[in-house]
Every structure is written in C-alpha cells, then in structure tokens.
Amino acid sequence: MNNLVLSLAPKFTKLQTLILRQDKPQLEDNAVETIANYCHDLQDLDLSKSFKLSDRSLFALAHGCPNLIKLNISGCTAFSDMGLAYLAQFCRKLKYLNLCGCVKAASDKALKTIGYNCRQLQSLNLGWCENVGDVGVMSLAYGCPDLRALDLCGCVLITDDSVIALANNCLHLRSLGLYYCQNITDRAMYSLAHSRVKNKHEMWESMKNRYMEEGLVNLNISQCTALTPPAVQAVCDSFPSLHTCSGRHSLIISGCLNLTSVHCACADLAHRAASALPHPAH
C-alpha cells in the first residue's frame, strides 16, 4: 500500500476524500507526507490503525492539508500530544475527529489546543484515551459549543465537572458516551437534566422550535455504578428521545443493576395501554 500511495498521490491533486484504513499496518510517514505535498484540497482522511505513523505525518498534514474537515486516526498509537496539538493549530476547519485509542496523543494539553483552535468541531471520539481529564474536556466544552457527539468511554479520570461543563455550554449535544467513567455521580446527571430546562428559557423566541427538536438522543452510562435511579430518571424525563424500551435502546445502562427501575416514556404508554384493556369476565 505504501508504494501505491507514493505513486498515485501526485496524480490526484484535487482529491477530497481518501480512506487508507488498514488491517495490517503498511502505511509509513513518507506516504502521508506525499499526500500532504500534493493533495491540498483533502477534506476527509482516514488513517485508522496506521501503527507505523509518527508525528511526522501530523506535521505534514498540518502544513499541506489545512482544509481537513474529517480525520480518523483511531488506533494510531505512535502519535504524541505535541503532534496532535500542532495539527490543531493549522487544521482549524475540523468538524469530525476520531482519536479512539490514541492514548499518548489525546492528553489535556492537546485537547486545550483543539478547544482553542477547532471551534467548528461537532464530533469527537476519545474512547479509551485514559490520559484525558477534566481540564481537557472542559476546554472542549468552552471552546467547541457546536459539539454534537462526544465519546468519553473509558476516560477514567473525568469527573462530574466535565459533564457539567458540557451540559452548560454544548447546547446541541446529541450523543454522549460515558461508559466506565466511574467517577461520574448524580451531580452530572442532574446537570444534564436541569440544563435542558434552563437553556430552553434562555433561547430566543425564534430559536424555540428548533431547540425543542434537539437534545440528547444517545447516552451511554454503562458501568457508571455510582449513579442512582432518580438522577438517571430525571435525564430520561428531560430528553424524550432517550429510550430504554426493547429495540430502541438509546439510554444504555448495562452493568448498572441499581438502574433497572429507570424507564422511558414508552414504558409508561405501554403500561397505560395495557391497563386500559378490558379485563375478561370470570
């Protein structure tokens, strides 16, 4: 694959989308440098599982591909936070960024730079980036108010402060992954629930209808064992698109046995419908 990219990249200078996802890592820095040297219009790049790539690739993309909107570098374990921070200073149009498994690259230092420079960011996957803490997530919340999807699954250092910052600043958040974030407590859940009410009153009249269509549609709190049913129920009640009913699981609570009593509006409707049925005569 590496030689193929080296030979073809100079011939496709107007390329906008390039998928180089690999099962067996073959791509090397010189191939990415060639892409950056010739494909200046590139907007969507997938380099996932490219274990051989180093920060050289990120430096090259920063200078050669400033129009990047979507970048997937999940599983690229050799990237550092310095390389990622450098990229964020030049690729300011990024809207979709997948850093899942990039433990060394996704640090609070790098996230602060992303939050400061990538103000248009809408989707960020930080799954299993165990060095991510509240400082980094709060920087994202303050700097990227248009965030729609954020995966923090396995980010074991974050606390309620991260979720509270997201609830207060990212009004368009639709999907939030908190799997195995065991420092999350009821404070975080109530902040999500209350932000829905508070922010609705603060919206301009012209924005009300649009706002009512938004809100969380996916929330993963599996293995967040400190949460109690009343707090999670409050979130479920505040966001009607969160479902616990069969076939529509968008509120994921597996591994939290104390949350089995939490239910969505569909369960109430089903119960009322069953109760309204006439009972057979005896």
Salt bridges, closest charged atoms under 4 A:
GLU33 OE1 - ARG56 NH2 2.82
ASP46 OD2 - ARG21 NH2 2.62
ASP146 OD1 - ARG148 NH2 2.96
ASP160 OD2 - ARG187 NH1 3.85
ASP161 OD1 - ARG187 NH2 3.82
GLU205 OE2 - LYS208 NZ 3.12
GLU214 OE1 - HIS172 ND1 2.68
GLU214 OE2 - ARG210 NE 3.48
ASP268 OD1 - HIS263 ND1 3.75
